[in-house]
Structures are given as C-alpha cells and as structure tokens.
C-alpha cells in the first residue's frame, strides 16, 4: 500500500523533529507531547504514524543510520587506498566533532538509555554499530587477510567510539588526533606485504 506524498512528508517531519529533540535532550527526557507540539501535528496524526514512542525512536535511529551510511558510501567509493578511506572516515568524524550541534553519538546514547539487549531500540542501535564495523572490515579486506581485517575493524570501531566520547567531553582535537594516529599504526602493522 502506497501513501500519498503529503502523508509521507508529515511522517518524515515527525521523524526529523523527534531526531532533533532526542539528539538535544535524550530519549527518555523527551516526551511524546513535546514532539507533537514541536512538530505541530495532531495527537491522532502522531499515533497513526507511530503507535508508540519506541517505534518512533527505532525509526529515528534508522533515519540517522541511513544519513550516516550515505555519507560513508560517498567516502568509500572514492578511488583511494584502504588507509586513505579510513583516514577520510576520521576526517568525517573530525568535522562532526566540531559542529556546534554535536552532542555525541545518538546510537551510543540509545544503548545507554535502553540497556536491555532484547529491547527494539537497543537492537536498532546495536545494528548500526555492527554495520559500521562491517563497513570498516570491507574497506580493510582490501589491505589485509579477512581474519585480520575483522579484528582491526573492531579495534578501529573502538577507537572511533572512544574518540566520540572524548569529543563529547569537550576534547575533540585530542580525541581525533589520538584515534587517527592509533588507527594508522594498527592498520600499517597488519597490512599485507606488497
């Protein structure tokens, strides 16, 4: 069943409004009534699109994941070495850390606020981290054996996550410099000889 464009636009508007509020105030601290007021939609419209808040949060996380994936797809498609692709990902993080609206990782916040691994919000956030690790692994597969690429991808993800937390604590320059240097050293030490 297809929806008319106006219905899809209204749904997307609710998602984008909720995203901005969740990013700023958190998931539990942002109530449905506030989202309805900020989105300027009727309560019935909200519940027609999102019968419950958890479903809305999962959709917001999916929206953010798609945006992030599109940005990384562009970086990964560039005809450069795997090391340069990983460096470009760190460039992306550095720019993000410097944005005035930077509030840390929405997915990490979701994992912290919804600690039950069976909860759909936890699962959506976990999936994004899992997908990012696999994206890193696919890049690194070009430079090293698959088993090594899997381990290094997990390590690079930990560096990214740690840098994001340190940036959220007010140390973006130190965070990105240290993570970038550690990732480059790690990749160089595991690279296949030419």
N, CA and C atoms as an extended XYZ file, in Angstrom:
582
Properties=species:S:1:pos:R:3:atomname:S:1:resname:S:1:resid:I:1 pbc="F F F"
N         0.843       -1.179        0.000 N   UNK     1
C         0.000        0.000        0.000 CA  UNK     1
C         0.884        1.236        0.000 C   UNK     1
N         0.671        2.121       -0.965 N   UNK     2
C         1.478        3.336       -1.012 CA  UNK     2
C         0.731        4.474       -0.333 C   UNK     2
N         1.522        5.390        0.230 N   UNK     3
C         0.943        6.531        0.927 CA  UNK     3
C         1.096        7.769        0.046 C   UNK     3
N         0.117        8.685        0.095 N   UNK     4
C         0.259        9.929       -0.655 CA  UNK     4
C         1.471       10.722       -0.150 C   UNK     4
N         2.077       11.540       -1.014 N   UNK     5
C         3.268       12.303       -0.614 CA  UNK     5
C         3.064       13.152        0.633 C   UNK     5
N         1.882       13.745        0.803 N   UNK     6
C         1.643       14.580        1.985 CA  UNK     6
C         1.740       13.766        3.266 C   UNK     6
N         1.260       12.525        3.230 N   UNK     7
C         1.319       11.647        4.406 CA  UNK     7
C         2.777       11.295        4.706 C   UNK     7
N         3.539       10.967        3.662 N   UNK     8
C         4.949       10.643        3.855 CA  UNK     8
C         5.725       11.856        4.349 C   UNK     8
N         5.389       13.041        3.827 N   UNK     9
C         6.058       14.257        4.283 CA  UNK     9
C         5.780       14.515        5.759 C   UNK     9
N         4.551       14.311        6.184 N   UNK    10
C         4.171       14.516        7.587 CA  UNK    10
C         4.924       13.519        8.474 C   UNK    10
N         4.975       12.271        8.034 N   UNK    11
C         5.696       11.237        8.781 CA  UNK    11
C         7.177       11.595        8.904 C   UNK    11
N         7.770       12.003        7.784 N   UNK    12
C         9.190       12.385        7.788 CA  UNK    12
C         9.421       13.601        8.678 C   UNK    12
N         8.484       14.542        8.657 N   UNK    13
C         8.600       15.736        9.503 CA  UNK    13
C         8.606       15.343       10.986 C   UNK    13
N         7.763       14.402       11.352 N   UNK    14
C         7.736       13.925       12.742 CA  UNK    14
C         9.075       13.281       13.086 C   UNK    14
N         9.608       12.451       12.204 N   UNK    15
C        10.893       11.787       12.442 CA  UNK    15
C        11.999       12.820       12.624 C   UNK    15
N        12.055       13.801       11.746 N   UNK    16
C        13.120       14.809       11.827 CA  UNK    16
C        12.980       15.674       13.071 C   UNK    16
N        11.756       15.991       13.456 N   UNK    17
C        11.533       16.762       14.686 CA  UNK    17
C        11.968       15.950       15.901 C   UNK    17
N        11.558       14.697       15.953 N   UNK    18
C        11.938       13.828       17.071 CA  UNK    18
C        13.453       13.651       17.121 C   UNK    18
N        14.074       13.498       15.957 N   UNK    19
C        15.535       13.357       15.904 CA  UNK    19
C        16.213       14.550       16.568 C   UNK    19
N        15.798       15.756       16.212 N   UNK    20
C        16.413       16.959       16.791 CA  UNK    20
C        16.204       17.000       18.305 C   UNK    20
N        15.021       16.631       18.753 N   UNK    21
C        14.741       16.658       20.193 CA  UNK    21
C        15.502       15.562       20.934 C   UNK    21
N        15.514       14.358       20.395 N   UNK    22
C        16.246       13.262       21.041 CA  UNK    22
C        17.732       13.578       21.108 C   UNK    22
N        18.262       14.143       20.033 N   UNK    23
C        19.687       14.475       19.984 CA  UNK    23
C        20.035       15.495       21.071 C   UNK    23
N        19.147       16.437       21.276 N   UNK    24
C        19.425       17.506       22.240 CA  UNK    24
C        19.149       17.099       23.689 C   UNK    24
N        18.025       16.422       23.931 N   UNK    25
C        17.608       16.176       25.312 CA  UNK    25
C        17.638       14.717       25.743 C   UNK    25
N        17.770       13.799       24.803 N   UNK    26
C        17.758       12.385       25.152 CA  UNK    26
C        16.404       11.767       24.862 C   UNK    26
N        16.365       10.451       24.927 N   UNK    27
C        15.155        9.716       24.574 CA  UNK    27
C        14.114        9.744       25.689 C   UNK    27
N        14.528        9.388       26.892 N   UNK    28
C        13.562        9.324       27.998 CA  UNK    28
C        13.087       10.713       28.415 C   UNK    28
N        13.955       11.718       28.296 N   UNK    29
C        13.598       13.077       28.721 CA  UNK    29
C        12.680       13.782       27.733 C   UNK    29
N        12.543       13.247       26.539 N   UNK    30
C        11.698       13.864       25.512 CA  UNK    30
C        10.380       13.101       25.429 C   UNK    30
N         9.320       13.763       25.820 N   UNK    31
C         8.012       13.121       25.807 CA  UNK    31
C         7.310       13.259       24.458 C   UNK    31
N         6.343       12.400       24.241 N   UNK    32
C         5.554       12.427       23.004 CA  UNK    32
C         4.835       13.769       22.856 C   UNK    32
N         4.319       14.314       23.945 N   UNK    33
C         3.609       15.594       23.856 CA  UNK    33
C         4.528       16.707       23.358 C   UNK    33
N         5.764       16.676       23.772 N   UNK    34
C         6.717       17.697       23.287 CA  UNK    34
C         6.982       17.514       21.792 C   UNK    34
N         7.118       16.281       21.360 N   UNK    35
C         7.335       16.018       19.931 CA  UNK    35
C         6.126       16.495       19.129 C   UNK    35
N         4.935       16.204       19.614 N   UNK    36
C         3.709       16.636       18.941 CA  UNK    36
C         3.668       18.165       18.845 C   UNK    36
N         4.000       18.833       19.949 N   UNK    37
C         3.979       20.299       19.958 CA  UNK    37
C         5.021       20.881       19.009 C   UNK    37
N         6.236       20.348       19.059 N   UNK    38
C         7.313       20.867       18.194 CA  UNK    38
C         7.050       20.576       16.720 C   UNK    38
N         6.469       19.422       16.436 N   UNK    39
C         6.176       19.044       15.049 CA  UNK    39
C         4.905       19.712       14.541 C   UNK    39
N         4.127       20.271       15.480 N   UNK    40
C         2.857       20.924       15.129 CA  UNK    40
C         1.931       19.963       14.373 C   UNK    40
N         1.757       18.783       14.977 N   UNK    41
C         0.836       17.783       14.417 CA  UNK    41
C        -0.196       17.423       15.485 C   UNK    41
N        -1.292       16.901       15.030 N   UNK    42
C        -2.325       16.432       15.963 CA  UNK    42
C        -1.877       15.113       16.602 C   UNK    42
N        -2.347       14.894       17.806 N   UNK    43
C        -2.011       13.652       18.511 CA  UNK    43
C        -2.419       12.434       17.687 C   UNK    43
N        -3.577       12.538       17.025 N   UNK    44
C        -4.058       11.437       16.212 CA  UNK    44
C        -3.099       11.166       15.036 C   UNK    44
N        -2.563       12.231       14.460 N   UNK    45
C        -1.590       12.080       13.362 CA  UNK    45
C        -0.341       11.360       13.861 C   UNK    45
N         0.127       11.761       15.021 N   UNK    46
C         1.314       11.119       15.604 CA  UNK    46
C         1.068        9.621       15.776 C   UNK    46
N        -0.031        9.280       16.412 N   UNK    47
C        -0.283        7.865       16.725 CA  UNK    47
C        -0.678        7.041       15.494 C   UNK    47
N        -1.148        7.708       14.451 N   UNK    48
C        -1.427        6.982       13.204 CA  UNK    48
C        -0.108        6.535       12.568 C   UNK    48
N         0.897        7.395       12.647 N   UNK    49
C         2.209        7.062       12.075 CA  UNK    49
C         3.057        6.229       13.031 C   UNK    49
N         2.961        6.528       14.318 N   UNK    50
C         3.803        5.869       15.325 CA  UNK    50
C         2.944        5.516       16.535 C   UNK    50
N         2.463        4.282       16.583 N   UNK    51
C         1.577        3.879       17.679 CA  UNK    51
C         2.219        3.974       19.064 C   UNK    51
N         3.566        3.939       19.118 N   UNK    52
C         4.224        4.070       20.420 CA  UNK    52
C         5.578        4.768       20.252 C   UNK    52
N         6.096        5.253       21.349 N   UNK    53
C         7.339        6.021       21.328 CA  UNK    53
C         8.524        5.159       20.909 C   UNK    53
N         8.550        3.914       21.356 N   UNK    54
C         9.669        3.041       20.969 CA  UNK    54
C         9.747        2.876       19.455 C   UNK    54
N         8.594        2.736       18.816 N   UNK    55
C         8.578        2.624       17.353 CA  UNK    55
C         9.105        3.876       16.689 C   UNK    55
N         8.765        5.029       17.245 N   UNK    56
C         9.284        6.295       16.720 CA  UNK    56
C        10.802        6.364       16.897 C   UNK    56
N        11.290        5.976       18.051 N   UNK    57
C        12.733        6.011       18.298 CA  UNK    57
C        13.461        5.101       17.315 C   UNK    57
N        12.937        3.910       17.086 N   UNK    58
C        13.559        2.991       16.128 CA  UNK    58
C        13.603        3.633       14.741 C   UNK    58
N        12.529        4.313       14.339 N   UNK    59
C        12.504        4.987       13.035 CA  UNK    59
C        13.500        6.141       12.981 C   UNK    59
N        13.637        6.874       14.081 N   UNK    60
C        14.618        7.971       14.137 CA  UNK    60
C        16.033        7.406       13.986 C   UNK    60
N        16.312        6.312       14.665 N   UNK    61
C        17.634        5.695       14.550 CA  UNK    61
C        17.883        5.195       13.128 C   UNK    61
N        16.864        4.634       12.499 N   UNK    62
C        17.006        4.174       11.110 CA  UNK    62
C        17.262        5.355       10.180 C   UNK    62
N        16.567        6.457       10.406 N   UNK    63
C        16.767        7.691        9.619 CA  UNK    63
C        18.204        8.174        9.764 C   UNK    63
N        18.692        8.221       11.001 N   UNK    64
C        20.065        8.693       11.238 CA  UNK    64
C        21.070        7.719       10.631 C   UNK    64
N        20.825        6.430       10.731 N   UNK    65
C        21.732        5.432       10.159 CA  UNK    65
C        21.805        5.576        8.641 C   UNK    65
N        20.667        5.795        7.991 N   UNK    66
C        20.669        5.963        6.528 CA  UNK    66
C        21.463        7.197        6.119 C   UNK    66
N        21.295        8.294        6.839 N   UNK    67
C        22.058        9.517        6.534 CA  UNK    67
C        23.559        9.259        6.675 C   UNK    67
N        23.934        8.611        7.756 N   UNK    68
C        25.343        8.324        8.008 CA  UNK    68
C        25.890        7.375        6.939 C   UNK    68
N        25.142        6.345        6.599 N   UNK    69
C        25.576        5.384        5.578 CA  UNK    69
C        25.794        6.060        4.232 C   UNK    69
N        24.890        6.963        3.849 N   UNK    70
C        25.062        7.669        2.569 CA  UNK    70
C        26.346        8.478        2.558 C   UNK    70
N        26.655        9.117        3.678 N   UNK    71
C        27.878        9.905        3.759 CA  UNK    71
C        29.112        8.997        3.657 C   UNK    71
N        29.085        7.881        4.348 N   UNK    72
C        30.219        6.960        4.294 CA  UNK    72
C        30.318        6.258        2.945 C   UNK    72
N        29.187        6.002        2.298 N   UNK    73
C        29.216        5.404        0.963 CA  UNK    73
C        29.984        6.285       -0.009 C   UNK    73
N        29.762        7.586        0.080 N   UNK    74
C        30.488        8.511       -0.797 CA  UNK    74
C        31.990        8.447       -0.532 C   UNK    74
N        32.365        8.379        0.733 N   UNK    75
C        33.792        8.309        1.076 CA  UNK    75
C        34.403        6.995        0.600 C   UNK    75
N        33.689        5.903        0.823 N   UNK    76
C        34.214        4.581        0.470 CA  UNK    76
C        34.305        4.374       -1.035 C   UNK    76
N        33.520        5.107       -1.801 N   UNK    77
C        33.514        4.947       -3.261 CA  UNK    77
C        34.689        5.649       -3.937 C   UNK    77
N        35.375        6.493       -3.215 N   UNK    78
C        36.496        7.216       -3.818 CA  UNK    78
C        37.614        6.240       -4.169 C   UNK    78
N        38.274        6.460       -5.311 N   UNK    79
C        39.322        5.535       -5.766 CA  UNK    79
C        40.656        5.783       -5.058 C   UNK    79
N        40.687        5.494       -3.771 N   UNK    80
C        41.900        5.690       -2.974 CA  UNK    80
C        42.197        4.402       -2.211 C   UNK    80
N        43.334        4.352       -1.559 N   UNK    81
C        43.740        3.156       -0.821 CA  UNK    81
C        42.842        2.946        0.408 C   UNK    81
N        42.831        1.727        0.947 N   UNK    82
C        42.049        1.478        2.167 CA  UNK    82
C        42.463        2.412        3.317 C   UNK    82
N        43.752        2.648        3.445 N   UNK    83
C        44.216        3.554        4.505 CA  UNK    83
C        43.637        4.952        4.319 C   UNK    83
N        43.602        5.412        3.071 N   UNK    84
C        43.052        6.742        2.801 CA  UNK    84
C        41.546        6.776        3.051 C   UNK    84
N        40.856        5.685        2.763 N   UNK    85
C        39.418        5.627        3.041 CA  UNK    85
C        39.153        5.715        4.546 C   UNK    85
N        39.933        4.973        5.314 N   UNK    86
C        39.770        5.036        6.779 CA  UNK    86
C        40.107        6.446        7.267 C   UNK    86
N        41.151        7.041        6.709 N   UNK    87
C        41.514        8.408        7.091 CA  UNK    87
C        40.390        9.386        6.755 C   UNK    87
N        39.723        9.178        5.622 N   UNK    88
C        38.596       10.045        5.249 CA  UNK    88
C        37.429        9.875        6.221 C   UNK    88
N        37.252        8.672        6.737 N   UNK    89
C        36.219        8.463        7.754 CA  UNK    89
C        36.572        9.254        9.015 C   UNK    89
N        37.849        9.247        9.384 N   UNK    90
C        38.266       10.057       10.527 CA  UNK    90
C        38.092       11.546       10.226 C   UNK    90
N        38.319       11.959        8.977 N   UNK    91
C        38.049       13.350        8.590 CA  UNK    91
C        36.588       13.691        8.838 C   UNK    91
N        35.685       12.764        8.457 N   UNK    92
C        34.255       12.987        8.657 CA  UNK    92
C        33.963       13.173       10.145 C   UNK    92
N        34.530       12.302       10.974 N   UNK    93
C        34.306       12.416       12.417 CA  UNK    93
C        34.857       13.733       12.955 C   UNK    93
N        36.020       14.135       12.473 N   UNK    94
C        36.599       15.395       12.936 CA  UNK    94
C        35.665       16.565       12.628 C   UNK    94
N        35.113       16.613       11.433 N   UNK    95
C        34.164       17.679       11.083 CA  UNK    95
C        32.921       17.609       11.963 C   UNK    95
N        32.435       16.394       12.196 N   UNK    96
C        31.253       16.227       13.040 CA  UNK    96
C        31.523       16.709       14.463 C   UNK    96
N        32.693       16.354       15.015 N   UNK    97
C        33.029       16.758       16.379 CA  UNK    97
C        33.051       18.283       16.521 C   UNK    97
N        33.366       18.986       15.460 N   UNK    98
C        33.500       20.446       15.511 CA  UNK    98
C        32.188       21.184       15.254 C   UNK    98
N        31.151       20.444       14.871 N   UNK    99
C        29.866       21.096       14.594 CA  UNK    99
C        29.281       21.662       15.895 C   UNK    99
N        28.672       22.841       15.818 N   UNK   100
C        28.091       23.425       17.037 CA  UNK   100
C        26.958       22.586       17.621 C   UNK   100
N        26.301       21.759       16.800 N   UNK   101
C        25.206       20.934       17.307 CA  UNK   101
C        25.661       19.524       17.702 C   UNK   101
N        26.979       19.296       17.773 N   UNK   102
C        27.493       17.982       18.179 CA  UNK   102
C        27.086       17.687       19.615 C   UNK   102
N        26.457       16.553       19.818 N   UNK   103
C        26.016       16.129       21.152 CA  UNK   103
C        26.429       14.689       21.440 C   UNK   103
N        27.361       14.161       20.685 N   UNK   104
C        27.746       12.776       20.867 CA  UNK   104
C        26.942       11.874       19.951 C   UNK   104
N        27.136       10.595       20.129 N   UNK   105
C        26.546        9.591       19.238 CA  UNK   105
C        25.145        9.213       19.702 C   UNK   105
N        24.165        9.434       18.843 N   UNK   106
C        22.779        9.096       19.156 CA  UNK   106
C        22.615        7.602       19.432 C   UNK   106
N        23.378        6.782       18.711 N   UNK   107
C        23.284        5.327       18.886 CA  UNK   107
C        23.870        4.904       20.226 C   UNK   107
N        24.993        5.490       20.612 N   UNK   108
C        25.581        5.191       21.920 CA  UNK   108
C        24.642        5.639       23.036 C   UNK   108
N        23.995        6.789       22.847 N   UNK   109
C        23.032        7.256       23.852 CA  UNK   109
C        21.852        6.294       23.947 C   UNK   109
N        21.407        5.777       22.804 N   UNK   110
C        20.295        4.815       22.820 CA  UNK   110
C        20.703        3.544       23.568 C   UNK   110
N        21.915        3.076       23.318 N   UNK   111
C        22.391        1.876       24.025 CA  UNK   111
C        22.436        2.115       25.531 C   UNK   111
N        22.841        3.326       25.934 N   UNK   112
C        22.917        3.646       27.353 CA  UNK   112
C        21.532        3.785       27.991 C   UNK   112
N        20.602        4.401       27.260 N   UNK   113
C        19.268        4.628       27.826 CA  UNK   113
C        18.383        3.379       27.787 C   UNK   113
N        18.648        2.500       26.851 N   UNK   114
C        17.850        1.276       26.708 CA  UNK   114
C        18.794        0.089       26.851 C   UNK   114
N        19.095       -0.276       28.075 N   UNK   115
C        20.120       -1.264       28.347 CA  UNK   115
C        19.755       -2.716       28.124 C   UNK   115
N        18.497       -2.986       27.855 N   UNK   116
C        18.051       -4.370       27.661 CA  UNK   116
C        18.336       -4.795       26.223 C   UNK   116
N        19.237       -5.767       26.010 N   UNK   117
C        19.559       -6.194       24.640 CA  UNK   117
C        18.362       -6.690       23.840 C   UNK   117
N        17.263       -7.069       24.502 N   UNK   118
C        16.076       -7.531       23.780 CA  UNK   118
C        15.171       -6.371       23.356 C   UNK   118
N        15.431       -5.179       23.867 N   UNK   119
C        14.583       -4.025       23.546 CA  UNK   119
C        14.820       -3.601       22.091 C   UNK   119
N        13.758       -3.262       21.357 N   UNK   120
C        13.924       -2.895       19.945 CA  UNK   120
C        14.817       -1.675       19.720 C   UNK   120
N        14.813       -0.732       20.640 N   UNK   121
C        15.692        0.441       20.497 CA  UNK   121
C        17.146        0.015       20.655 C   UNK   121
N        17.436       -0.795       21.652 N   UNK   122
C        18.794       -1.315       21.841 CA  UNK   122
C        19.227       -2.064       20.581 C   UNK   122
N        18.352       -2.914       20.049 N   UNK   123
C        18.691       -3.702       18.865 CA  UNK   123
C        18.978       -2.817       17.659 C   UNK   123
N        18.207       -1.735       17.486 N   UNK   124
C        18.434       -0.818       16.360 CA  UNK   124
C        19.784       -0.120       16.496 C   UNK   124
N        20.119        0.317       17.699 N   UNK   125
C        21.403        0.986       17.923 CA  UNK   125
C        22.559        0.004       17.758 C   UNK   125
N        22.394       -1.193       18.302 N   UNK   126
C        23.412       -2.228       18.168 CA  UNK   126
C        23.662       -2.551       16.694 C   UNK   126
N        22.594       -2.630       15.916 N   UNK   127
C        22.713       -2.960       14.494 CA  UNK   127
C        23.546       -1.912       13.756 C   UNK   127
N        23.349       -0.643       14.097 N   UNK   128
C        24.130        0.403       13.435 CA  UNK   128
C        25.612        0.233       13.738 C   UNK   128
N        25.961       -0.054       14.968 N   UNK   129
C        27.373       -0.255       15.329 CA  UNK   129
C        27.924       -1.486       14.610 C   UNK   129
N        27.136       -2.529       14.564 N   UNK   130
C        27.525       -3.759       13.869 CA  UNK   130
C        27.766       -3.475       12.378 C   UNK   130
N        26.870       -2.716       11.771 N   UNK   131
C        27.005       -2.382       10.356 CA  UNK   131
C        28.237       -1.521       10.098 C   UNK   131
N        28.524       -0.600       11.006 N   UNK   132
C        29.721        0.236       10.849 CA  UNK   132
C        30.981       -0.623       10.916 C   UNK   132
N        31.012       -1.565       11.834 N   UNK   133
C        32.168       -2.459       11.921 CA  UNK   133
C        32.347       -3.238       10.614 C   UNK   133
N        31.264       -3.721       10.050 N   UNK   134
C        31.352       -4.471        8.791 CA  UNK   134
C        31.776       -3.576        7.635 C   UNK   134
N        31.334       -2.335        7.646 N   UNK   135
C        31.766       -1.389        6.618 CA  UNK   135
C        33.286       -1.179        6.706 C   UNK   135
N        33.786       -0.991        7.913 N   UNK   136
C        35.227       -0.841        8.114 CA  UNK   136
C        35.961       -2.104        7.665 C   UNK   136
N        35.400       -3.254        7.993 N   UNK   137
C        36.023       -4.521        7.613 CA  UNK   137
C        36.102       -4.669        6.093 C   UNK   137
N        35.032       -4.298        5.392 N   UNK   138
C        35.058       -4.400        3.927 CA  UNK   138
C        36.160       -3.522        3.332 C   UNK   138
N        36.371       -2.359        3.915 N   UNK   139
C        37.449       -1.484        3.449 CA  UNK   139
C        38.795       -2.151        3.724 C   UNK   139
N        38.953       -2.678        4.930 N   UNK   140
C        40.239       -3.262        5.335 CA  UNK   140
C        40.514       -4.598        4.649 C   UNK   140
N        39.474       -5.279        4.175 N   UNK   141
C        39.668       -6.538        3.426 CA  UNK   141
C        40.576       -6.329        2.218 C   UNK   141
N        40.599       -5.114        1.691 N   UNK   142
C        41.442       -4.802        0.538 CA  UNK   142
C        42.928       -4.746        0.908 C   UNK   142
N        43.223       -4.592        2.202 N   UNK   143
C        44.610       -4.371        2.620 CA  UNK   143
C        45.209       -5.517        3.427 C   UNK   143
N        44.361       -6.436        3.893 N   UNK   144
C        44.872       -7.489        4.776 CA  UNK   144
C        43.962       -8.712        4.705 C   UNK   144
N        44.439       -9.844        5.204 N   UNK   145
C        43.588      -11.037        5.213 CA  UNK   145
C        42.304      -10.799        6.007 C   UNK   145
N        41.257      -11.505        5.621 N   UNK   146
C        39.925      -11.299        6.196 CA  UNK   146
C        39.908      -11.419        7.719 C   UNK   146
N        40.557      -12.422        8.270 N   UNK   147
C        40.525      -12.584        9.726 CA  UNK   147
C        41.185      -11.396       10.431 C   UNK   147
N        42.267      -10.908        9.850 N   UNK   148
C        42.928       -9.732       10.413 CA  UNK   148
C        42.052       -8.489       10.243 C   UNK   148
N        41.426       -8.366        9.077 N   UNK   149
C        40.562       -7.207        8.812 CA  UNK   149
C        39.414       -7.137        9.813 C   UNK   149
N        38.869       -8.285       10.178 N   UNK   150
C        37.769       -8.314       11.140 CA  UNK   150
C        38.217       -7.791       12.509 C   UNK   150
N        39.390       -8.212       12.945 N   UNK   151
C        39.925       -7.774       14.240 CA  UNK   151
C        40.274       -6.294       14.205 C   UNK   151
N        40.933       -5.865       13.142 N   UNK   152
C        41.339       -4.457       13.035 CA  UNK   152
C        40.099       -3.561       12.924 C   UNK   152
N        39.077       -4.007       12.204 N   UNK   153
C        37.839       -3.222       12.099 CA  UNK   153
C        37.214       -3.019       13.478 C   UNK   153
N        37.196       -4.056       14.295 N   UNK   154
C        36.654       -3.929       15.657 CA  UNK   154
C        37.497       -2.942       16.473 C   UNK   154
N        38.816       -3.005       16.301 N   UNK   155
C        39.694       -2.078       17.018 CA  UNK   155
C        39.483       -0.633       16.557 C   UNK   155
N        39.346       -0.438       15.244 N   UNK   156
C        39.123        0.909       14.718 CA  UNK   156
C        37.774        1.436       15.213 C   UNK   156
N        36.767        0.574       15.257 N   UNK   157
C        35.472        0.995       15.790 CA  UNK   157
C        35.608        1.440       17.242 C   UNK   157
N        36.384        0.705       18.035 N   UNK   158
C        36.592        1.107       19.436 CA  UNK   158
C        37.296        2.464       19.506 C   UNK   158
N        38.241        2.693       18.615 N   UNK   159
C        38.913        3.994       18.588 CA  UNK   159
C        37.931        5.111       18.240 C   UNK   159
N        37.070        4.857       17.273 N   UNK   160
C        36.062        5.846       16.882 CA  UNK   160
C        35.107        6.118       18.040 C   UNK   160
N        34.650        5.056       18.692 N   UNK   161
C        33.713        5.225       19.808 CA  UNK   161
C        34.369        5.986       20.960 C   UNK   161
N        35.606        5.641       21.272 N   UNK   162
C        36.316        6.343       22.332 CA  UNK   162
C        36.549        7.806       21.982 C   UNK   162
N        36.912        8.069       20.741 N   UNK   163
C        37.128        9.448       20.301 CA  UNK   163
C        35.828       10.249       20.380 C   UNK   163
N        34.721        9.612       20.021 N   UNK   164
C        33.422       10.299       20.071 CA  UNK   164
C        33.072       10.671       21.503 C   UNK   164
N        33.318        9.768       22.422 N   UNK   165
C        33.040       10.058       23.834 CA  UNK   165
C        33.950       11.173       24.342 C   UNK   165
N        35.228       11.108       24.007 N   UNK   166
C        36.162       12.152       24.431 CA  UNK   166
C        35.776       13.499       23.824 C   UNK   166
N        35.334       13.502       22.572 N   UNK   167
C        34.875       14.746       21.935 CA  UNK   167
C        33.638       15.289       22.651 C   UNK   167
N        32.751       14.395       23.055 N   UNK   168
C        31.557       14.811       23.784 CA  UNK   168
C        31.927       15.428       25.132 C   UNK   168
N        33.063       15.005       25.666 N   UNK   169
C        33.544       15.542       26.943 CA  UNK   169
C        34.300       16.859       26.750 C   UNK   169
N        34.363       17.341       25.503 N   UNK   170
C        34.979       18.640       25.260 CA  UNK   170
C        36.407       18.606       24.745 C   UNK   170
N        36.895       17.447       24.320 N   UNK   171
C        38.273       17.324       23.841 CA  UNK   171
C        38.322       16.808       22.401 C   UNK   171
N        37.647       17.468       21.451 N   UNK   172
C        37.569       16.922       20.089 CA  UNK   172
C        38.910       16.815       19.375 C   UNK   172
N        39.780       17.801       19.537 N   UNK   173
C        41.064       17.770       18.821 CA  UNK   173
C        41.937       16.620       19.301 C   UNK   173
N        42.074       16.492       20.615 N   UNK   174
C        42.859       15.402       21.181 CA  UNK   174
C        42.256       14.058       20.792 C   UNK   174
N        40.942       13.969       20.837 N   UNK   175
C        40.249       12.718       20.539 CA  UNK   175
C        40.550       12.242       19.126 C   UNK   175
N        40.377       13.109       18.159 N   UNK   176
C        40.528       12.683       16.772 CA  UNK   176
C        41.993       12.448       16.426 C   UNK   176
N        42.890       13.273       16.936 N   UNK   177
C        44.322       13.086       16.653 CA  UNK   177
C        44.812       11.744       17.174 C   UNK   177
N        44.494       11.435       18.409 N   UNK   178
C        44.960       10.181       19.004 CA  UNK   178
C        44.339        8.966       18.328 C   UNK   178
N        43.031        9.034       18.047 N   UNK   179
C        42.360        7.901       17.403 CA  UNK   179
C        42.889        7.687       15.990 C   UNK   179
N        43.073        8.761       15.247 N   UNK   180
C        43.578        8.662       13.876 CA  UNK   180
C        44.987        8.044       13.869 C   UNK   180
N        45.837        8.519       14.761 N   UNK   181
C        47.212        8.009       14.824 CA  UNK   181
C        47.231        6.527       15.213 C   UNK   181
N        46.434        6.162       16.201 N   UNK   182
C        46.383        4.761       16.633 CA  UNK   182
C        45.852        3.862       15.521 C   UNK   182
N        44.828        4.320       14.803 N   UNK   183
C        44.270        3.521       13.703 CA  UNK   183
C        45.301        3.337       12.592 C   UNK   183
N        46.011        4.401       12.240 N   UNK   184
C        47.019        4.308       11.175 CA  UNK   184
C        48.124        3.331       11.564 C   UNK   184
N        48.569        3.393       12.800 N   UNK   185
C        49.615        2.486       13.282 CA  UNK   185
C        49.119        1.040       13.258 C   UNK   185
N        47.917        0.835       13.728 N   UNK   186
C        47.330       -0.503       13.758 CA  UNK   186
C        47.195       -1.087       12.350 C   UNK   186
N        46.681       -0.299       11.428 N   UNK   187
C        46.488       -0.766       10.053 CA  UNK   187
C        47.833       -1.065        9.397 C   UNK   187
N        48.806       -0.182        9.595 N   UNK   188
C        50.135       -0.379        8.999 CA  UNK   188
C        50.776       -1.672        9.531 C   UNK   188
N        50.569       -1.961       10.806 N   UNK   189
C        51.203       -3.152       11.385 CA  UNK   189
C        50.537       -4.447       10.915 C   UNK   189
N        49.319       -4.360       10.423 N   UNK   190
C        48.578       -5.551        9.998 CA  UNK   190
C        48.460       -5.678        8.489 C   UNK   190
N        48.957       -4.703        7.775 N   UNK   191
C        48.816       -4.706        6.309 CA  UNK   191
C        49.613       -5.847        5.690 C   UNK   191
N        49.065       -6.410        4.620 N   UNK   192
C        49.778       -7.467        3.891 CA  UNK   192
C        51.001       -6.850        3.215 C   UNK   192
N        52.118       -7.597        3.203 N   UNK   193
C        53.280       -7.067        2.480 CA  UNK   193
C        52.967       -7.015        0.994 C   UNK   193
N        53.572       -6.043        0.326 N   UNK   194
C        53.327       -5.883       -1.116 CA  UNK   194
C        54.275       -6.708       -1.914 C   UNK   194
